[in-house]
Amino acid sequence: VDEAGAQARSNSQPPAPAPMARTKKSEHNGRYIFECNGHKVYEWEQNLEEVNICINAPPIPNFKANMLDIIIEPKKLRVGH
């Protein structure tokens, strides 16, 4: 390892902390709420037959539903824009 490579590694910034994500149950309506870094991403409720997911549109002027990036898989849900 040359000195330049060793110095570049020692001057590099530590990795950014991972986002804090959690799920909690709402006391208001009984839905489960998925939050990331303190911001609600979506809510859901379910029974044996169906799952209802509620997503608030971001506060962007002229926002359209097709601007959302939603991927639903058997064990994974991704919501973004």
Helices and strands as residue ranges (DSSP letters): H 3-11, E 21-25, E 32-36, E 39-46, E 51-54, G 65-67, E 69-73, E 76-80
